[in-house]
Amino acid sequence: MKSALVMAAALGLALTPLLSPAPAEAKGCLKGALVGGVAGHMAHHGVLGAIGGCVVGHHMANEKSKQEGEAAAQNPHPSASSPAPQ
């Protein structure tokens, strides 16, 4: 009974992204899910490891993107229209 409920919930969560009309950005999720799935498999919790790895990988990719954006804003490239000093 309990396992049927868990399976139904897992299936519902797995199919939810298919019903979403907006495209998903999976930056970091696939790599994190792979690593988390392998680590979770070693602890006999592969699915939980994959889900956790996806969440962590996505968060890390967002942080990296944010840091790259801040670095680009602080160090702008010289414009091509201004002449180079001689």
C-alpha positions, 0 to 999 in steps of 0.5 A: 500500500505504502509503496504504491503511494510512493510510486504514484507520487514519483510518477506524478513528479516525473510527469509534471515537467511534461505538462509545463508549457514553458521551456526548462533551463537545465544548466548544471542539472544533468551533470549534477543528476549523473553525479548524484545518481551514482553517489546515491546508487552507492547508498541504495538511494539512486533516485534521491541522489539524482534529484539532489544532484540536479538541484545542487548542480542547477544552483551551482550553475546559477551562481557561476552565471551570476559571478560571470555577469558581475565580473563582466560588469566590473571589467568592461572591454574597451569599445572598438570605436575609441582609438588605441593609445600610442 
